[in-house]
Amino acid sequence: MKMQTLALVLTLIATGASAQQLDVDFEIIEDDQAAGCGGSVVAGLNPSGDGFLAVRTGPGTEYRQIDKLHNGNMVRTCAVHGSWVGVYYGQPRQRGWVHGNWLTHVAG
């Protein structure tokens, strides 16, 4: 019984982390007809500086930071708001907003 309870708690924790609510949401559109989200890679971050790209709940520094990305991380770009880009990435899928200066579009 204790193992089942532990498994349930771990499942709830994992589900809660992947179901992060955004303050400014965006739609992910991907189907067989046309890809609505493009591919990009995080690049150009100074390893001697912060070394990460903040993922936020909305398009701006006034929004809460919810994650970090690093040089070489792949993301799917789905929305643009000024210099900010709505992205999803990882397994399980996570979503958020990042500054577009640190994204390089990749073909495919």
Backbone as a ProteinNet text record, in pm:
[ID]
protein_1_A
[PRIMARY]
MKMQTLALVLTLIATGASAQQLDVDFEIIEDDQAAGCGGSVVAGLNPSGDGFLAVRTGPGTEYRQIDKLHNGNMVRTCAVHGSWVGVYYGQPRQRGWVHGNWLTHVAG
[TERTIARY]
81.8	0	86.6	197.2	284	346.9	382.8	441.8	341.2	212.8	109.5	90.7	94.1	80.5	197.7	319.2	438.2	430	386.1	373.3	271.4	160.7	58.7	112.9	184.4	243.5	343	429	526.1	456.7	348.2	271.9	210.8	155.1	95.2	199.2	316.6	424.1	466.9	487.5	530.1	423.1	296.4	187.5	177.1	192.1	184.9	294.5	414.2	525.5	503.9	447.8	429.3	305.4	216.6	93.4	105.5	225.8	251.7	159.5	88.3	0	79.2	52.2	116.3	25.7	84.8	6.7	-43.6	36.7	-2.4	11.4	-101.7	-100.6	-84.7	-49.8	-43.8	-86.9	-128	-179.2	-67.8	-65.3	27.5	-51.6	-14.5	-83	16.8	-5.2	76.9	-14.6	-14.8	-94.5	-20.3	-82.4	-19	-15.2	-100.9	-110.7	-3.8	10.7	108.2	156.3	285.5	342.6	322.2	257	233.2	346.8	431.6	541.9	674.1	769.1	899.3	999.8	1112.2	1218.2	1328	1378.5	1489.1	1580.5	1702	1798.1	1843.4	1862.3	1914.9	2063.3	2107.6	2246.7	2290.1	2420	2477	2483.5	2439.4	2446.2	2591.9	2629	2765.4	2785.3	2870.6	2891.5	2957.3	3021.2	3081.1	2980.1	2865.6	2759.3	2664.6	2533.5	2433.8	2434.5	2460.1	2469	2336.2	2223.9	2093.5	1998.6	1897.5	1789.1	1667.2	1617	1501.1	1374.8	1299	1166.6	1066.9	974.9	881.9	736.4	646.5	503.3	437.5	510.8	458.3	572	539	640.3	698.5	784.8	850.8	917.5	1012.1	1085.6	999.7	885	796.6	721.2	726.3	660.7	755	695.5	767.5	853.3	976.1	1062.6	1019.9	1001.4	955.6	1055.1	1156.7	1253.6	1375.5	1475.1	1597	1630.7	1675.9	1727.1	1873.1	1948.5	2092.2	2129.1	2247.2	2296.6	2280.3	2226.6	2208.5	2071.5	1992.2	1856.8	1769.3	1693.4	1600.6	1463.3	1396.1	1260.9	1177	1046.4	953.1	893.9	901.9	852.9	712.5	618.3	477.2	409.9	469.1	405.5	512.8	481.7	574.4	498.1	559.4	503.6	620.3	642.9	759.9	885.7	977	1103	1088.6	972.1	950	883.4	920.3	873.1	812.3	692.1	628	683.7	737	802.5	748.1	767.3	751.8	873.1	900.8	1025.3	1015.8	1108.5	1126.7	1022.9	1053.2	963.7	958.7	849.1	721.1	725.1	635.3	630.9	611.7	697.9	687.9	672.1	610.9	585.5	623.2	652.2	679.8	726	768.7	813	960.9	1035.8	1178.3	1207.3	1319	1358.4	1417.2	1370.4	1409.5	1553	1625.8	1765.8	1851.5	1808.4	1891.4	1842	1758.9	1708.5	1757.9	1803.3	1845.1	1753.6	1686.9	1596.2	1673.5	1615.5	1674.9	1573.6	1623.9	1536.5	1473.7	1352.2	1286.8	1191.5
-118.5	0	125.3	126.4	243.5	270.1	165.8	183.8	247.1	208.3	266.4	414.1	449.7	588.6	671	618.8	687.7	707.9	605.4	616.6	723.6	731.3	832.2	972.1	991.3	1121.1	1162.7	1071.1	1102.6	1137.5	1067.5	1098.2	1237.1	1272	1404.3	1514.4	1491.9	1591	1609	1500.6	1508.8	1575.4	1542.3	1601.8	1750.3	1790.2	1931.4	2011.9	1957.6	2029.3	2047.4	1947.7	1958.3	2038.9	2060	2133.7	2278.7	2333.4	2471	2566.9	2650.2	2748.4	2871.2	2920.6	3041.1	3160.7	3275.5	3397.9	3446.7	3426.8	3458.5	3329.6	3268.6	3138.5	3156.1	3050.1	3048.1	2911	2903.6	2779.4	2703.5	2573.7	2486.8	2419.8	2451	2393	2309.2	2178.6	2088.5	1979.5	1964.8	1859	1803.9	1711	1648.7	1740.8	1840.5	1928.6	2037.3	2107	2217	2229.8	2242.3	2259.1	2403.2	2423.4	2558	2607.8	2519.1	2556.8	2520.1	2613.3	2590.1	2537.2	2491.5	2440.5	2543.6	2553.5	2644.1	2579.5	2631.8	2586.1	2707.2	2688.7	2795	2809.3	2932.9	2955.6	3096.6	3112.7	3244	3288.1	3202.3	3238.1	3238.4	3335.2	3347	3249.1	3146.1	3049.3	3111.4	3228.5	3297.6	3388.6	3409.6	3490.6	3400.5	3430.4	3346.7	3205.1	3193.8	3062.5	2995.1	3066.8	3006.6	3110.1	3059.2	3139.8	3115.8	3220.9	3208.1	3179.1	3079.6	3050.2	3113.8	3193.5	3270.5	3237.9	3281.3	3255.1	3351.3	3450	3545.9	3615.1	3697.4	3761	3888.1	3873	3987.6	3949.9	4034.5	4006.4	4023.4	4088.7	4104.6	3976.4	3878.2	3750.2	3656	3566.7	3471.3	3375.7	3349.3	3248.6	3111.3	3018.3	2884.2	2775.1	2809.4	2708.1	2778.2	2697.7	2747.6	2659	2721.1	2647.8	2685.2	2599.3	2620.8	2608.2	2658.6	2644.8	2500.9	2482.8	2349.6	2289.6	2344.3	2292.7	2322.6	2222.2	2237.5	2276.2	2368	2409.7	2418.3	2415.9	2441.9	2580.2	2669	2806.2	2815.7	2866.4	2864.6	3001.4	3100	3231.2	3338.1	3458.2	3570.5	3689.4	3756.6	3879.2	3974.9	4062.3	4149.1	4065.8	4083.5	4006.8	3872	3841.7	3719.7	3612.3	3486.3	3373.2	3268.7	3222.9	3113.6	2981.9	2900.2	2775.4	2658.1	2538.4	2416.1	2328.6	2240.2	2163.2	2050.1	1955	1850.8	1741.6	1641.7	1529.3	1511.9	1529.3	1565.2	1708.1	1737.1	1866.8	1978.6	2079.7	2199	2318.6	2424.6	2543.1	2668.5	2773.8	2902.1	3002.8	3119.8	3230	3255.6	3277.3	3309.3	3428.6	3497.5	3608.8	3553.2	3604.1	3551.9	3575.1	3665.8	3691.1	3566.5	3469.1	3352.1	3227.1	3244.9	3131.8	3141.7	3030.1	3021.4	2921.6	2965.9	2879.1	2765.3	2645.6	2530.2	2477.5	2433.8	2382.9	2251.4	2228	2100.7	2112.6
0	0	0	75.9	79.3	-56.5	-132.4	-264.4	-359.2	-349.6	-435	-402.4	-276	-234.4	-285.4	-273.2	-321.8	-473.2	-546.1	-691.4	-728.8	-656.1	-681.7	-655.9	-546.2	-513.5	-621	-664.5	-769.2	-899.9	-933.1	-1053.9	-1045.1	-932	-914.8	-923.8	-866.9	-874.4	-1019.3	-1090.3	-1230.4	-1316.1	-1293.4	-1369.8	-1341.6	-1217.6	-1182.3	-1248.7	-1257.3	-1318.1	-1466.6	-1534.3	-1677.9	-1713.6	-1618.2	-1644.7	-1598.7	-1601	-1559.6	-1634.3	-1559.9	-1620.2	-1662.4	-1782.8	-1831.4	-1804.7	-1777.8	-1762.5	-1898.1	-2002	-2139.7	-2219.2	-2251.6	-2318.1	-2469.1	-2537.7	-2683.3	-2730	-2855.9	-2911.3	-2982.5	-2962.3	-3033.6	-3145.1	-3269.3	-3384.7	-3462.2	-3462.3	-3542.7	-3594.4	-3726.3	-3786.4	-3907.7	-3977.7	-4093.2	-4215	-4217.9	-4334	-4334.5	-4222.5	-4215.8	-4072.3	-4057.8	-3923.7	-3880.3	-3767.4	-3717.3	-3630.6	-3586.1	-3498.4	-3566	-3564.2	-3625.6	-3525.7	-3576.4	-3490.4	-3471	-3349.2	-3317.7	-3215.1	-3207.5	-3108.2	-3027.1	-2897.3	-2811.4	-2843	-2872.4	-2910.3	-2872	-2849.2	-2824.7	-2680	-2588.3	-2446.3	-2401.3	-2321.5	-2271.5	-2156.2	-2173.3	-2065.6	-1942.5	-1959.3	-1844.5	-1775.1	-1840.3	-1779.6	-1702.6	-1711.3	-1645.4	-1702.4	-1835.1	-1898	-1922	-1903.2	-1929	-1987.8	-2054.3	-2108.9	-2021.7	-1960.8	-1871.2	-1951.4	-1906.3	-1960.2	-1864.7	-1918.7	-1835.6	-1868.6	-1781.8	-1799.4	-1896.6	-1943.5	-2040	-2112.5	-2212.7	-2296.6	-2236.3	-2136.9	-2075.4	-1944.3	-1902.5	-1778.9	-1654.2	-1668.2	-1552.5	-1517.7	-1606.2	-1581.1	-1506.4	-1431.6	-1347.2	-1429.5	-1383.2	-1445	-1396.7	-1493.3	-1457.5	-1496	-1575.7	-1617.6	-1676.3	-1714.1	-1776.8	-1896.1	-2004.6	-2119.8	-2138.4	-2207.6	-2226.8	-2373.8	-2410.2	-2547.5	-2592.7	-2713	-2769.3	-2746.2	-2652.2	-2630.5	-2752	-2794.3	-2906.3	-2853.5	-2925	-2889.9	-3016.4	-2999.2	-3108.2	-3081.7	-3179.8	-3165.4	-3223.3	-3142.4	-3182.8	-3181.5	-3118.7	-3108.8	-3096.6	-3142.3	-3130.8	-3076.3	-2979.2	-2921.9	-2903.7	-3003.1	-3000	-3010.8	-2916.3	-2913.7	-2844.5	-2793	-2715	-2799.7	-2771	-2849.2	-2755.9	-2791	-2718.1	-2769.1	-2679.5	-2718.5	-2638.5	-2695	-2616.2	-2641.6	-2544.3	-2547.6	-2446.4	-2459.5	-2357.5	-2356.4	-2273.4	-2244.9	-2094.6	-2027.7	-2086.6	-2141.8	-2234	-2300.5	-2198	-2209.1	-2126.1	-2218.2	-2167.5	-2248.8	-2173.2	-2248.2	-2187.1	-2291	-2244.1	-2328.7	-2304.9	-2414.7	-2406	-2495.7	-2468.6	-2554	-2683.3	-2796.7	-2927.3	-2967.9	-2897.9	-2933.2	-2923.8	-2846.6	-2819.1	-2890.1	-2992.8	-3070.3	-3213.9	-3268.8	-3408.2	-3477.2	-3584.3	-3658.8	-3723.8	-3717	-3785.6	-3888.4	-4001.3	-4106.9	-4064.6	-4115.5	-4091.2	-3987
[MASK]
++++++++++++++++++++++++++++++++++++++++++++++++++++++++++++++++++++++++++++++++++++++++++++++++++++++++++++

